[in-house]
Amino acid sequence: MPKMKTHRGAAKRFTKTGSGKIKFKHANLRHCLEHKQKTTKKGLSKAGILKPQDARHIIKLLCG
């Protein structure tokens, strides 16, 4: 069997943490920022952690 290649689209959007969790960047922080609450923007700027149910699929795309 040939080696499985990394899905490049997933590699640009997700990173694996040291403990094996999948980290991602939140959406909705590109434009129309003057209408969003300060607390909303602060929450969206922080990295998110995928739930284990979704992370299983992404881990396969990231080859391991």
Backbone hydrogen bonds, N-H to C=O, Kabsch-Sander energy under -0.5 kcal/mol:
donor,donor_aa,acceptor,acceptor_aa,energy
7,H,61,L,-2.6
8,R,6,T,-0.8
11,A,7,H,-2.2
12,K,8,R,-1.4
13,R,9,G,-0.7
13,R,10,A,-0.6
14,F,10,A,-2.5
15,T,23,K,-2.0
17,T,21,K,-2.9
20,G,17,T,-1.3
23,K,15,T,-3.2
23,K,21,K,-0.5
24,F,48,G,-2.3
25,K,13,R,-0.6
26,H,44,L,-0.6
35,H,32,C,-0.7
36,K,33,L,-0.7
41,K,37,Q,-2.1
42,K,38,K,-2.2
43,G,39,T,-2.0
44,L,40,T,-2.3
45,S,41,K,-1.6
46,K,42,K,-0.8
48,G,24,F,-3.0
50,L,22,I,-2.6
54,D,51,K,-0.7
55,A,51,K,-2.6
56,R,52,P,-1.4
57,H,54,D,-0.6
58,I,54,D,-1.3
59,I,55,A,-2.7
60,K,56,R,-1.2
61,L,57,H,-1.3
62,L,58,I,-1.9
63,C,60,K,-1.2
64,G,59,I,-1.7
